[in-house]
Amino acid sequence: MPNLHSYRETTMLILQLAKAAICKPGGQFVGVQRGVPRTGNPNLVLFNDPMTGTTLPLAVNNKHFTVQRVQAKIEHSRHRLAESRRGGY
């Protein structure tokens, strides 16, 4: 089945690119949570921030899945954790 083979190859390539984008800023790839796009719930790539011990989601949508988006998500999570420890949240 050429279509199934092509789908698998594309999926594997997307996962490899996502893993690379996550690892570069220090994250750890966890997996993919399938969404239901017709209801507005996109697929999510899940990754851990080893510094805070949190698992973070990043939607896979029309925007590109980039190192910068992963880094921003990690930094935001670290900021929120620091604020909560100071009693700011």
C-alpha positions, 0 to 999 in steps of 0.5 A: 500500500503506497499510501500507508507507507507514505503516511508512515514515512511522513509521520516518522519524519515529523516525529524526528523533527519534533524530537530534534526541536525538543532536545535542542533547548534541553527538553525530553520527548515524551510522545504525541497525544492525538487530538480531535481537530474537528472539535478544535482539539489539535494533536499535541506533542508532549515533552518534559522539562528536566529542570522543573519536572513538568510535562509540557504540551505544544500543539501541532497546528498550522504554525511550524513546530520550532526550537523557538516555540519549544524554548518559549514554552520551557521558559514560560513554565520555569517562570510560572514555577518560580512565581508560584514558589514566591507566592505569586500565583 
